Amino acid sequence: MRPEHEQRFNRIVNDYLERPGGDYAELLRRGQVSSPEGADPEQWRAEIRAQARKDKIRVVTSRHGDGAFAARHRPVSDAEMQIELARGELLRNLAASARELGHEPGSWLRNGDESIAVCLRCDARIYVHTSTPPVTDGEALYRPCSGA
């Protein structure tokens, strides 16, 4: 991985792990948040919803695999929806490319226009910046999985 992408990857991971204000503060700051690994998804969702009700903020929560996801509810324009659909398609295609090399990409972690994932078998990484054109990098996109 190129050094500048490795730095961004590590920064996203550290921001996720640190979350100084907790998950709810992360939701308020970024507009979305995923449950930490190992958290009970239903309990986590209930806690997020309770805090949002107290603050009179509308949020949407849902399950995603073994985890959960929460996002602030706000009107979304057609242009924003198209951008998000394109992001989802890009991430699905990158995960499929990594799977062709034997990798098992875990959940995507997002920070603004950047997303990262790690192979659950060998820790190979994927970094994506959804600029135009998108910037992609990471061992899981060009090196076969060593943990298969």
SULMOZI-V20710 format. One record per helix or strand of 3 or more residues. SS is the DSSP state (@ for helix, = for strand). FROM is the first residue (numbers start at 1). LEN is the number of residues. If there is no record, write none. Layout:
SS_FROM_LEN + SS_FROM_LEN
This chain:
@_3_16 + @_22_9 + =_32_3 + @_41_15 + =_59_6 + =_67_6 + @_78_23 + =_109_3 + =_114_6 + =_125_5 + =_135_3 + @_139_3
